[in-house]
Amino acid sequence: MSKVVRSAVTGVGGYLPDRLVSNEELSTRVDTTDEWIRERTGIRQRYQAADDQPVSDLATEAARRALAAAGRTPADVDLIIVATTTPDLTFPAVAAIVQRKLGCPVGIAFDVQAVCSGFVYALSVADGFVARNRSKCALVIGAETMTRLMDWTDRTTCVLFGDGAGAVVLEPCEGEGTTADRGLLGFALRADGTKQDLLYVDGGVSTNGQVGHLRMQGNQVFRHAVVNISEAVTAAAADAGIEVASVDWFIPHQANQRILEGVAKRLGIDEAKVISTVAIHANTSAASIPLALAQGVGDGRIKPGDLLLLEAMGGGLTWGACVLRL
């Protein structure tokens, strides 16, 4: 039987800004309390980038750590994809800025914008290069400075989000074409533009020329999240040829602890298999999955050979899931 080339995650890295913002601190800035935030979201704290710290700085540091974990250097990188909704500039892409800051050679660099689903979307796009031998060493990064989009008078949204970045190195890996192979095994990506009003930012280059603030109908987003994510997870598992129950770790987008629990319950996934970092990172949008992955790998829970299930839902609405073997 001929070998099958898959995209394997060979290194993982995460980065959080220095400034930690507790619920107690937020309660001095907006009408809220630690108890109110914890009860409704599970969040205890979040990290906030410094005023002079653009998202490319976060992405670059996460990328450096992922490359070190993979035993690679910037000189090896030929593809950079950054998932972000909070770029440094309208253009160039954050990926091109990261390429410059890392000192990578001329290669391919671009951004993916699918909000909180961005990292899963970006993995799928990168897979199209790596698994087809068009890239030998790819960086896939999720990086956000979501606190820059907050309306600090809206306690229903500003308490939910934080800043951070996570990255993985993808390299081609030969397998037998079975579910035992290392690498990306299956995807399911979705979008429904008719649900835009449930989660969006009220500013943009070609509308009002402003950055704008995040607006969300939380209850509606919650309802769609549990149902839609569960469908995508089931579809991704079918694409990979595995049963959801067989995964070793479930690494969801870290939006809200209640959503994490609701999806896990609907899918019949043991809570002990869920990697949850929402309490300490809050919602870092496209950065949340790679940050949670970095946390699980760093503390030794996630090991080489483990079967992982990733999922996310974000503005658009977009949502999706991915199955991979580390």
Secondary structure as GFF3:
##gff-version 3
##sequence-region A 1 326
A	DSSP	beta_strand	4	15	.	.	.	ID=ss1
A	DSSP	beta_strand	19	22	.	.	.	ID=ss2
A	DSSP	alpha_helix	23	26	.	.	.	ID=ss3
A	DSSP	alpha_helix	34	41	.	.	.	ID=ss4
A	DSSP	beta_strand	45	48	.	.	.	ID=ss5
A	DSSP	alpha_helix	55	70	.	.	.	ID=ss6
A	DSSP	three_ten_helix	74	76	.	.	.	ID=ss7
A	DSSP	beta_strand	79	83	.	.	.	ID=ss8
A	DSSP	alpha_helix	94	102	.	.	.	ID=ss9
A	DSSP	beta_strand	108	112	.	.	.	ID=ss10
A	DSSP	three_ten_helix	115	117	.	.	.	ID=ss11
A	DSSP	alpha_helix	118	130	.	.	.	ID=ss12
A	DSSP	beta_strand	138	145	.	.	.	ID=ss13
A	DSSP	three_ten_helix	146	149	.	.	.	ID=ss14
A	DSSP	alpha_helix	155	158	.	.	.	ID=ss15
A	DSSP	beta_strand	163	175	.	.	.	ID=ss16
A	DSSP	beta_strand	183	191	.	.	.	ID=ss17
A	DSSP	three_ten_helix	193	198	.	.	.	ID=ss18
A	DSSP	beta_strand	199	201	.	.	.	ID=ss19
A	DSSP	beta_strand	214	216	.	.	.	ID=ss20
A	DSSP	alpha_helix	218	240	.	.	.	ID=ss21
A	DSSP	three_ten_helix	244	246	.	.	.	ID=ss22
A	DSSP	beta_strand	249	252	.	.	.	ID=ss23
A	DSSP	alpha_helix	257	267	.	.	.	ID=ss24
A	DSSP	three_ten_helix	271	273	.	.	.	ID=ss25
A	DSSP	alpha_helix	278	281	.	.	.	ID=ss26
A	DSSP	three_ten_helix	285	287	.	.	.	ID=ss27
A	DSSP	alpha_helix	288	298	.	.	.	ID=ss28
A	DSSP	beta_strand	307	314	.	.	.	ID=ss29
A	DSSP	beta_strand	318	325	.	.	.	ID=ss30
###
